[in-house]
Every structure is written in structure tokens, then in C-alpha cells.
Amino acid sequence: MLLSIIIVVLILAVAYVQASQGWYSAMIMAILTVTCAALAFGAYDYVAVNYLAPYWKPSYAHGIAIAALFGIPLIVLRLIFDRTIRRTTLLPLMIDRAGGGICGFITAMTMVGVLAYAMQLLPFDKGAILGYSRVDVADPQADKPAGMTANDLWLSPDRFAAGMGTMLTAGVYGGGSSLYQDHPNLVQEAGWTNSVPAGVSLFAQPGSISVVGTDTLPELFSIKPGEKNAPPSYEAIPVPDGKEFRLVKVKLGDKARDEKKSHVFTLRQFRLAGRKPGSASLMEVHAIAIQQEDAADPTNRYIRSRKGRSEMPVVDNVYTPRSGDVVEVVFEVPKGFEPTHVSYKRGASAAISTKDSEQTGSDTRPKKESESAATPPAATPPAAGETVPSRSRGGNIRGITTKAGRSFFGDALPLEIKAYRGSNIDQRAGAISSGSLVAELDKQSAGTEQPLSKLAVPEDKRLLQLSISKLQARSGIGKILSQVVTTVQNYAVEDANGNRYEVVGKYAVADVGGTNVFELQYFGGADAAAGRMQPFDRIKDSHLKGDYAFVLLFLVNPGANITSFSSGGEASRADDLTGENLTAPK
């Protein structure tokens, strides 16, 4: 309560100061504050992981990084604007004060929100700051249950700032990365990571964990203490209606060890992120159960946290791996949940690719270069390991994933198009060299347009058709901004000689409201796509699930051996294609 009172006082004080300076000055400050917040949220994870954690106490890195990336630019920009821009206006006093108050409130919520979030990233004992804790922490020595819901600060400035930062990094400030994709709930994540006893580290290096297996469980167990000297017994906990227990086996590498060279953690430091059933939006849950400690017991059970005779949804006990460095943890998720990655503490994450959890698109490889299909190729969900491994850095995961064994060189489209609508289509002899088009598959047999079955490729280039699973989801503001800002121009492949090739087109086949739709954008030149690629007209992110095809197009040099695919950012979202044998024909 004390922290909430201080936060509210700070918000009112900042808003009052800004309102007293007038609408024009307050508007400038609001713009600068929002801009600096977008910068801070978009870059703090990378800066913390790469420039702070390796050299000093890593548990402090993220809190220091976001505070510095927000505060220093804001102070510098404000000083520059004060020296270069006059702030006087001729507005009526009432309008000047009212406008200043509105802009001042936005400034105050953002400024105090970033401060509050930075404080929650610091390693306070059990996550408590002036008596406040983001999540309830259960004392293993007491019988008081720990709540599953979060405690919010009054006015929720931290959620306001984090939500705004997340939306802006999914749009014009994104630079190809997606904060929301990696961290669906920044504020909740900070509470889960920090709610640990003293001595438990908050940071694990990127690339220090991997997923070695995942499955669903029919039940969990709780331990019922035995009477006197009798051994404890186990009581089964069935899966709740509409839920499922998702088991994830995580291998902790040596880089995940803390400063004492040990693996020590609590269950809430393991987080599973994924898509809600039938939705492109993401959610994140923490682990609720772990493999039983008794390795000698022939029955392998997974124990839900409990203390004494009280049923506790979460107990912040400290655990170490039972054997080796593999930890088997269980998450309760909605039925039909599609996991994308598991995170550990801060910094470490690993993509999940399983037959049960990952829906993928159709295989778009044509059988023969001379053949064309009348219907989209049948979708074959990849089994575990069928997606291409990541070269992730900075704790990021891939927003989209290359499908192993599905990419190829060739100019053929997956089907012949005879009924379509499009814009700026440049085609000759059935080959498209430039333009955009949309076609409904059930209308092709009766189509009367010039048949199109190939993509025109310059003589000195070869066309790589890179098969992709899952188009990166965008936030609401990102979808609006994507109408005027290119959203795929950062997609690129790189060959063994370090040559980089930007995306020049894309096509997809998906079910749109019960209609199978084919949509294509192609600009047949190495630089021709810059500034011209747009989101699809008919096919949206929400349609790219179940049976679908999604392919990115690249023009590369003859003989080039393609070794990696980057979905944007400072090469922190790269798929390793060395095992795909993608060598362009000479």
C-alpha cells in the first residue's frame, strides 16, 4: 500500500508540473516521454544481456538498462528542445491548462510506470518493495496459500508503460523484432521471476537452455504426509475441465548456472508462452508442478506444490535438477493451447517444436517443374525436430520458423492461376515478374484469365522459395501502422560467403472464412521490394493456422549456399539453414 501511495503522489506531482507549464510544453514532453519509453522497452533486453550482464551482477542488468535507456535520452532531448524551441502559445488559459493536464497525465503515467517497472526488475528480497510484491509469495514454513493472481499498483502505471512500449515495438519502433512475441506479459513476468528467496539468481544467459521433450499428462499428484513415521502417500489431481497439463523437459546448460556455479530455481521462474486456442494472441503461464524428488520410486510422478495440509497453487520452494541437468516441469494451460517457447529466469528461452503443439502450413514444393496443382498441397504437420534450429541471441525467439526439408529453388507456383484480381501485374508467357494478386481456388477451373504458373527470374539470379511456419503476430497498433510501414522488409537470408539477400516476395494459401485463397506479392529484382511489400489483403495472421502454406521469396546468386534466415533485428532471430543443403543451381 505504501508503494502505491508514493506512486500516485508522483503521478499527480508530475502531471501538475506539466499542466502548469501549459499545453505546448506538456505536449512536447509527452511526445518525448513516449518516444523514449518505446526506445527503452525495445532495446533494454538486448542491452542488458549483451552489455551489462556479462560484466557485473546480472540480476541487476535489466532494471539498470531500462532506467538508463529511458532516463538519459529523455533528459538530453528535453534539454535540446528547451534550447531550440520556443514554448509560448496564445491559447486561452483554460484550454492551455486542460491540454497541459491531459498531456501531463500521459507523461506522468509513462514516466512513473517505467520507474515502477524498473524497480520490479531489481532483486529485492522476495520481490517485495516497501512491503509491496507483484505476486503473492508463499512462505514454505507457513500454511498460508499463495494467490495465483497479481497485485496491481494503484492506477497501474507500470502496466500502462509496458503495454504502450509493447505496442510501439510491434509497430513503427519495432525494427523487425517483437517484444510481445517474446514477453506476452512483461509486468507479470517480472513478478514471477523476482518472487524468490534471497540467493536465487534472476538471470540465465541466452542459449543456456533447450527443450528435450514435451507431452501432455493425464494427472498430477499431491503429497499427503504419513502419520507418525509412515511414508507419505500420493493423491491424484485430475485435469480440470477445459484445461490440460503440459509437461516440458528442459535441459539447463552450464551457462544457466548462477554465480555459485549451481542450478537453483523456483517453479515460477519457468514460463511457458504460446497462442490461445483459436487465436493469434499470446499468453504466458508459469510452472505449477515438478518431477518428484524420489528417483528410486519406480513410479514417475509430477508433484503439484503443496505445504503441510494446505493446498497451495504456488509455493516458492527452491529446487535443483533431480538428476543431471534436465528439469521436468508442468504447466496448466487451456485445452488446445499452442506452446511457442519456454523461458527460464531472464535471458534464457528455447523454442518448442512438437507434433502435439505446433500447427504448420502446407508443403508447397511442386512435384515437377512442369506440373501445376489445382488445389493447395496437403498440409503435413512436422514432427519434433522438423523445424530448423535457431541461432537465437539476446533471449529472443523466432517470430516465424523455417520448416525443415520444405524449401527449394525453382520458379513454379504451387498451382496454376486462371481467375484472379490484382494490381500492377507485369507478366509474360504465364510468368509473373512483378505485382500482387488474390485468387480463390474453387474458381480456377472456370477461369478465363491468362494462366499464370511461374515467377519470372532474372537470368543472373536463382529463386529461393523458403517455406515458413507461423507468420509473426502483430499488436493492434502494429496492424494499423503496417498499412503504411513495411512489415517484412527485414526478412533476409545469408549465404556461406556472408552475402545477404533481402526478401523480394511472398505467397500464401489459407482458408479465409471457408474459402481457400491464394495470395501473392512479388517484385522480381534484388532491391525492387524495398518499400513495396505490404501485409496481405485477404489473408491475415489469424488465417495462418491449420492447413496453410506460407512462402518467402528470395533472389540469390547462382551457386550460393544459403546458411541462415533472419526474421529481423540484429541477427538475433536467425534460423540455421546449414543442414538444409540449399545451394542455388549454377
C-alpha positions in Angstrom: 0.0 0.0 0.0 2.8 2.4 0.8 4.4 2.0 -2.6 1.0 2.6 -4.3 0.6 5.8 -2.3 4.1 7.0 -3.3 3.4 6.1 -7.0 0.1 8.0 -7.0 1.7 11.1 -5.4 4.5 11.0 -8.0 1.9 10.8 -10.9 -0.1 13.7 -9.6 3.0 15.8 -9.0 4.4 15.2 -12.5 1.0 15.8 -14.1 0.6 19.1 -12.1 4.1 20.4 -13.0 3.4 19.7 -16.7 -0.1 21.2 -16.6 1.3 24.4 -15.0 3.8 24.8 -17.9 1.0 24.9 -20.5 -0.3 22.7 -23.3 2.5 23.3 -25.7 5.3 22.4 -23.3 3.4 19.4 -21.9 2.7 18.1 -25.4 6.4 18.2 -26.3 7.3 16.4 -23.0 4.6 13.8 -23.7 5.9 13.0 -27.1 9.5 12.8 -25.9 8.5 10.6 -23.0 6.5 8.1 -25.2 9.4 8.0 -27.7 12.0 7.3 -25.0 9.7 4.7 -23.5 9.4 2.9 -26.9 13.2 3.0 -27.2 13.8 1.7 -23.7 11.3 -1.2 -24.0 12.5 -2.1 -27.4 16.2 -2.2 -26.5 16.6 -2.9 -22.8 16.7 -6.7 -23.0 19.4 -6.7 -25.7 21.5 -4.1 -23.9 21.1 -5.9 -20.5 22.0 -9.3 -21.9 24.9 -8.2 -24.1 26.5 -5.2 -22.4 25.7 -5.3 -18.7 25.1 -8.9 -17.5 28.5 -10.3 -18.7 30.4 -7.6 -16.8 28.6 -7.1 -13.5 25.8 -8.5 -11.3 23.5 -10.0 -14.0 20.4 -9.8 -11.7 20.6 -6.0 -11.8 21.2 -5.7 -15.6 17.6 -5.4 -16.8 16.5 -2.9 -14.2 19.5 -0.7 -14.9 19.2 -1.0 -18.6 15.6 0.1 -18.9 16.1 3.0 -16.5 19.2 4.3 -18.3 17.7 3.8 -21.8 14.6 5.8 -20.8 16.1 8.5 -18.5 19.3 9.5 -20.3 17.7 10.1 -23.8 14.7 11.9 -22.1 16.9 14.3 -20.3 19.1 15.0 -23.3 16.2 15.5 -25.7 14.4 17.8 -23.2 17.5 20.0 -22.9 17.8 20.2 -26.6 14.2 21.1 -27.1 14.3 23.7 -24.4 17.2 25.4 -26.1 15.8 25.3 -29.7 12.0 25.5 -29.5 10.0 28.3 -28.0 7.2 27.1 -25.8 4.9 30.1 -25.7 1.4 29.9 -27.1 -1.6 32.2 -27.4 -4.3 29.7 -26.3 -6.9 30.7 -23.7 -5.8 29.9 -20.2 -8.5 27.2 -19.6 -7.6 25.4 -22.8 -3.9 25.7 -22.1 -4.2 24.3 -18.6 -6.7 21.5 -19.7 -4.5 20.4 -22.6 -1.4 20.6 -20.4 -3.2 18.4 -17.8 -4.1 15.7 -20.3 -0.6 15.6 -21.8 0.9 15.8 -18.4 -1.1 12.8 -17.2 0.2 10.8 -20.1 3.8 11.9 -19.3 3.3 11.1 -15.6 1.8 7.6 -16.2 4.6 6.7 -18.7 7.5 8.2 -16.6 6.4 6.8 -13.3 5.4 3.5 -15.0 8.9 2.9 -16.4 10.3 3.8 -13.0 8.0 1.3 -11.2 8.7 -1.4 -13.8 12.5 -0.9 -13.4 12.2 -1.2 -9.6 10.4 -4.5 -10.0 13.2 -5.8 -12.2 15.7 -5.3 -9.4 16.4 -8.2 -6.9 14.5 -7.1 -3.8 14.1 -9.9 -1.3 11.2 -12.0 -2.5 10.3 -9.3 -4.9 8.9 -7.0 -2.1 9.5 -3.2 -2.5 8.4 -1.2 0.6 6.1 -4.1 1.5 4.7 -4.4 -2.0 5.1 -7.6 -4.1 3.8 -8.1 -7.6 2.7 -11.6 -6.8 1.9 -13.3 -3.5 4.9 -15.3 -2.2 4.1 -18.4 -0.2 6.3 -19.0 2.8 7.2 -22.7 2.8 7.3 -22.6 6.6 3.7 -21.3 6.8 0.3 -22.7 5.8 -0.9 -19.6 4.1 -1.8 -20.3 0.4 -0.2 -18.1 -2.3 -2.5 -16.5 -4.7 -2.3 -17.0 -8.5 -3.4 -13.5 -9.4 -1.2 -10.4 -9.5 -1.3 -7.5 -7.1 -1.6 -4.2 -9.1 -0.3 -0.8 -8.1 -2.9 1.9 -7.9 -3.6 3.3 -11.4 -1.3 0.6 -12.8 1.3 2.9 -14.3 3.7 0.0 -14.9 1.2 -1.9 -16.9 0.4 1.3 -18.8 4.0 1.9 -19.7 4.8 -1.7 -20.5 1.6 -2.0 -22.7 2.4 1.1 -24.6 6.1 0.0 -25.1 5.0 -3.4 -26.3 2.5 -2.0 -28.8 5.1 0.5 -30.2 7.8 -2.1 -30.5 5.4 -4.2 -32.6 4.9 -1.2 -35.0 7.0 1.7 -36.2 9.6 1.4 -33.4 10.0 -2.4 -33.8 12.9 -2.7 -36.2 11.8 -6.2 -37.1 11.7 -7.5 -33.5 8.6 -8.2 -31.5 8.7 -7.7 -27.7 5.2 -9.1 -27.4 6.2 -12.3 -29.1 9.0 -13.0 -26.5 7.3 -11.4 -23.5 3.4 -11.5 -23.6 3.1 -10.0 -20.1 6.2 -8.1 -19.1 4.9 -6.9 -15.7 3.7 -10.3 -14.6 6.9 -11.9 -15.8 8.9 -9.5 -13.6 6.9 -10.6 -10.6 7.3 -14.3 -11.3 11.0 -14.0 -11.9 11.6 -11.9 -8.7 9.4 -13.9 -6.3 12.3 -16.0 -5.0 14.2 -16.3 -1.7 17.4 -14.4 -1.3 20.3 -16.1 -3.0 18.3 -17.4 -6.0 19.6 -15.7 -9.2 17.3 -13.9 -11.6 19.3 -14.3 -14.8 20.4 -17.1 -17.1 22.4 -16.5 -20.2 20.7 -16.7 -23.7 21.1 -20.1 -25.3 21.7 -21.8 -22.0 18.6 -23.9 -22.0 17.0 -26.3 -24.6 13.8 -28.3 -24.8 14.4 -32.0 -25.0 10.8 -33.2 -24.9 7.2 -32.2 -24.2 4.0 -34.1 -23.7 0.5 -33.9 -22.0 -0.2 -35.6 -18.7 -3.5 -37.2 -17.6 -3.0 -36.1 -13.9 -0.7 -34.6 -11.3 -0.2 -35.6 -7.7 -0.2 -34.0 -4.3 1.7 -35.5 -1.4 -0.3 -36.4 1.7 2.1 -36.7 4.8 2.0 -40.0 6.5 1.0 -40.4 10.1 3.9 -40.6 12.6 6.7 -42.5 10.8 4.6 -43.8 7.9 5.7 -42.8 4.4 3.7 -40.2 2.6 1.0 -41.2 0.1 0.1 -39.6 -3.2 -3.3 -38.3 -4.2 -4.1 -37.9 -7.9 -5.2 -34.4 -9.2 -7.3 -34.8 -12.4 -7.1 -32.3 -15.3 -9.7 -29.5 -14.8 -12.4 -29.2 -17.5 -11.2 -27.2 -20.5 -7.5 -27.5 -19.3 -4.5 -29.7 -19.9 -1.3 -30.4 -18.1 1.6 -29.7 -20.4 4.9 -31.4 -19.5 8.1 -29.7 -20.7 11.5 -31.3 -20.2 14.2 -28.5 -20.1 17.9 -29.1 -20.2 19.8 -26.5 -18.2 23.2 -25.9 -19.8 26.4 -24.8 -17.9 25.7 -21.2 -18.9 22.5 -21.3 -17.0 24.4 -21.8 -13.7 24.4 -18.9 -11.2 27.3 -17.1 -9.7 27.9 -20.1 -7.4 28.0 -22.5 -10.4 24.8 -24.2 -9.4 21.3 -24.6 -10.8 18.8 -23.2 -8.2 15.3 -22.1 -9.1 11.7 -21.8 -8.2 8.8 -23.0 -10.3 7.6 -19.5 -11.2 11.0 -18.9 -12.9 9.9 -21.4 -15.7 7.4 -19.8 -18.0 5.6 -21.3 -21.0 4.3 -18.9 -23.7 2.0 -19.8 -26.6 -1.1 -19.0 -28.5 -4.6 -19.2 -27.0 -6.9 -21.8 -28.7 -8.3 -20.5 -31.9 -6.5 -17.1 -31.5 -3.3 -15.4 -32.7 -2.9 -13.7 -29.3 -0.3 -15.0 -26.8 -0.5 -15.9 -23.2 2.2 -16.9 -20.6 1.9 -19.2 -17.6 4.3 -20.4 -15.0 5.1 -23.9 -13.9 2.9 -25.4 -11.2 4.4 -28.9 -10.7 7.8 -30.7 -11.0 9.0 -34.2 -11.2 9.1 -36.0 -7.8 12.3 -35.9 -5.9 12.4 -39.7 -5.1 14.3 -41.1 -8.1 14.3 -44.6 -6.5 10.5 -44.8 -6.8 9.6 -46.9 -9.8 6.5 -44.7 -10.5 7.4 -41.4 -12.0 5.0 -38.7 -10.7 4.7 -35.0 -11.1 4.0 -33.2 -7.9 2.0 -30.0 -7.6 3.3 -27.6 -5.0 1.9 -28.1 -1.5 2.8 -27.4 2.0 1.5 -29.3 5.0 -2.3 -29.8 4.8 -3.0 -26.7 2.8 -3.5 -26.9 -1.0 -1.2 -24.2 -2.4 -1.2 -23.3 -6.1 2.3 -21.9 -5.7 4.9 -22.4 -3.1 8.2 -20.7 -3.7 10.3 -23.6 -2.7 13.8 -23.7 -4.1 14.6 -26.6 -6.4 17.6 -28.1 -8.1 17.5 -30.7 -11.0 16.7 -34.1 -9.8 19.3 -35.9 -11.9 21.7 -34.5 -14.4 20.7 -31.1 -15.7 17.2 -31.9 -17.0 14.3 -30.4 -15.2 10.8 -31.7 -15.9 8.2 -29.1 -15.1 4.4 -29.0 -15.7 2.2 -26.1 -16.8 -1.6 -25.8 -16.7 -2.9 -24.4 -20.0 -6.2 -24.2 -21.8 -7.0 -27.2 -23.9 -5.8 -26.7 -27.5 -3.0 -24.3 -26.3 -0.2 -24.0 -28.8 3.2 -23.5 -27.0 5.8 -21.5 -28.8 8.7 -21.3 -26.3 9.7 -21.8 -22.7 11.6 -19.1 -20.8 13.8 -19.5 -17.7 14.6 -16.7 -15.3 15.6 -13.7 -17.5 17.6 -14.0 -20.7 17.2 -17.7 -21.5 14.5 -19.1 -23.8 14.1 -22.1 -26.1 11.6 -22.6 -28.9 9.2 -25.6 -28.7 8.6 -27.7 -31.8 6.4 -30.8 -31.3 3.8 -32.7 -33.2 1.3 -32.0 -30.5 1.9 -28.3 -30.1 2.9 -26.7 -33.4 0.5 -26.3 -36.3 2.2 -25.7 -39.6 1.3 -24.9 -43.1 1.2 -26.9 -46.3 4.2 -28.3 -48.2 4.4 -26.1 -51.3 7.1 -27.9 -53.2 5.9 -28.8 -56.7 6.3 -32.4 -57.7 7.7 -31.5 -61.1 8.6 -28.1 -62.6 6.2 -28.7 -65.4 3.3 -29.7 -63.2 0.8 -27.4 -61.5 -1.8 -28.3 -58.8 -5.5 -27.5 -59.0 -5.7 -27.5 -55.2 -3.3 -26.5 -52.4 -0.9 -29.2 -51.4 -1.9 -31.2 -48.3 -0.6 -29.9 -45.0 1.7 -32.2 -43.1 2.5 -31.0 -39.5 6.2 -31.5 -38.8 7.2 -33.9 -36.1 9.6 -32.9 -33.3 12.9 -31.6 -34.8 11.4 -31.0 -38.2 11.7 -27.2 -37.9 15.0 -25.6 -38.4 17.1 -24.8 -35.3 17.5 -21.2 -34.2 20.7 -19.2 -33.9 18.9 -17.0 -31.3 20.8 -14.4 -29.2 19.7 -11.9 -26.6 16.9 -14.1 -25.2 14.8 -13.7 -28.4 13.0 -16.5 -30.1 11.8 -16.6 -33.7 8.5 -14.9 -34.5 8.4 -17.3 -37.6 10.1 -20.6 -38.1 11.6 -22.2 -41.2 10.2 -25.7 -41.9 12.9 -28.2 -42.4 13.1 -30.0 -45.7 10.4 -27.9 -47.3 12.3 -25.1 -49.0 13.7 -25.3 -52.6 14.9 -23.4 -55.6 12.5 -23.0 -58.5 10.2 -20.7 -60.3 7.0 -22.7 -60.2 3.9 -21.6 -58.3 2.1 -24.2 -56.3 -0.9 -24.0 -58.6 -2.0 -22.6 -62.0 -4.0 -19.3 -61.6 -6.7 -18.6 -64.2 -9.1 -16.5 -62.2 -7.7 -13.7 -60.1 -7.7 -10.0 -59.3 -4.6 -8.0 -58.8 -2.7 -4.7 -59.1 0.4 -3.7 -61.2 0.7 -7.2 -62.5 3.6 -7.5 -65.0 3.5 -10.9 -66.7 4.7 -12.5 -69.9 4.1 -16.1 -71.2 2.5 -17.2 -67.9 5.3 -15.9 -65.7 4.8 -13.0 -63.2 7.7 -10.6 -62.9 6.0 -8.1 -60.6 2.7 -7.3 -58.9 0.2 -8.5 -56.4 -2.8 -10.8 -56.9 -5.5 -12.7 -55.0 -7.3 -15.8 -56.2 -10.0 -18.1 -54.9 -9.1 -21.7 -55.6 -12.6 -23.0 -56.3 -12.9 -20.5 -59.2 -9.8 -21.7 -61.1 -11.3 -24.4 -63.2 -13.8 -21.9 -64.8 -11.2 -19.1 -65.0 -10.7 -17.3 -68.3 -7.7 -15.1 -67.5 -4.2 -15.6 -68.9 -2.9 -18.7 -67.0 -0.1 -17.9 -64.6 2.0 -20.8 -63.3 5.6 -19.4 -62.8 7.5 -16.4 -61.4 9.9 -14.6 -63.7 13.5 -14.9 -62.5 16.4 -12.7 -63.9 19.0 -14.7 -65.8 21.7 -13.9 -63.3 19.7 -14.9 -60.3 18.0 -18.0 -58.8 14.7 -18.0 -56.9 14.7 -19.5 -53.4 11.2 -20.4 -52.1 11.6 -20.6 -48.3 8.8 -22.4 -46.6 7.7 -20.8 -43.3 5.6 -21.8 -40.3 3.6 -19.2 -38.5 3.6 -15.5 -39.5 4.5 -13.2 -36.6 1.5 -11.9 -34.8 1.2 -8.1 -34.6 -0.5 -5.9 -31.9 -3.5 -3.7 -32.6 -1.4 -0.6 -33.2 1.1 -2.6 -35.2 -1.7 -3.7 -37.6 -2.7 -0.1 -38.1 0.8 1.1 -38.7 1.5 -1.9 -41.0 -0.7 -0.3 -43.7 1.9 2.4 -44.3 5.1 0.7 -42.9 6.7 -2.4 -44.5 6.4 -5.3 -42.1 8.6 -7.9 -43.9 11.4 -5.8 -45.4 13.8 -7.1 -42.7 13.4 -10.8 -43.7 16.7 -11.9 -45.3 18.8 -14.9 -46.0 22.6 -15.1 -45.9 25.0 -17.4 -47.8 28.2 -19.0 -46.7 30.2 -16.1 -48.1 28.3 -13.6 -45.9 26.2 -12.2 -48.8 22.8 -11.0 -47.6 19.7 -11.3 -49.8 16.5 -9.3 -48.9 13.1 -10.8 -49.4 11.5 -9.9 -52.8 8.1 -11.5 -52.5 5.8 -13.9 -50.6 2.8 -16.0 -51.2 0.3 -17.9 -49.0 -2.5 -20.4 -49.4 -5.1 -20.4 -46.5 -8.7 -20.9 -45.5 -10.3 -17.4 -45.3 -13.9 -17.7 -44.0 -14.4 -21.1 -45.6 -12.8 -20.2 -48.9 -9.4 -21.4 -50.0 -7.4 -18.3 -51.0 -4.1 -17.9 -52.8 -2.4 -14.5 -52.4 0.9 -13.4 -53.9 3.2 -10.4 -53.8 6.4 -10.5 -56.0 8.8 -7.8 -57.1 11.4 -9.5 -59.3 14.5 -7.6 -58.5 17.1 -7.7 -55.7 16.1 -4.2 -54.5 12.7 -3.9 -56.1 10.7 -5.0 -53.0 12.0 -2.2 -50.7 9.1 -0.1 -49.5 6.6 -2.0 -51.6 5.9 -5.1 -49.6 2.6 -4.8 -47.6 0.5 -7.1 -45.4 -1.7 -9.5 -47.4 -5.1 -8.1 -48.5 -7.2 -11.2 -47.8 -5.0 -13.5 -45.8 -4.5 -12.3 -42.2 -2.3 -13.7 -39.4 -5.3 -15.4 -37.8 -5.8 -17.4 -41.0 -2.4 -18.9 -40.9 -3.2 -21.9 -38.8 -4.2 -25.5 -39.5 -3.7 -26.3 -43.3 -2.0 -23.4 -44.9 1.1 -22.5 -46.9 3.4 -19.5 -46.4 6.5 -19.0 -48.5 9.0 -16.2 -48.7 10.8 -15.5 -52.0 14.5 -14.5 -52.4 16.6 -13.9 -55.5 20.1 -15.2 -54.8 23.3 -15.6 -56.8 23.9 -18.8 -58.8 25.8 -21.3 -56.7 25.1 -19.5 -53.4 24.9 -21.9 -50.4 22.2 -20.4 -48.1 23.2 -20.9 -44.5 20.8 -18.7 -42.4 17.4 -16.9 -42.4 16.8 -13.8 -40.3 13.3 -12.6 -39.4 14.6 -9.2 -38.4 16.6 -7.4 -35.7 20.4 -7.5 -35.2 20.6 -11.1 -36.4 19.0 -12.2 -33.1 16.2 -14.1 -34.9 18.1 -16.4 -37.2 17.4 -19.9 -38.4 20.4 -22.1 -39.1 19.9 -23.4 -42.6 23.3 -25.1 -43.0 21.6 -28.6 -42.7 19.1 -27.8 -45.4 21.6 -28.1 -48.3 20.1 -25.0 -50.1 22.6 -24.4 -52.8 21.4 -22.4 -55.8 21.8 -24.1 -59.2 24.5 -22.7 -61.4 
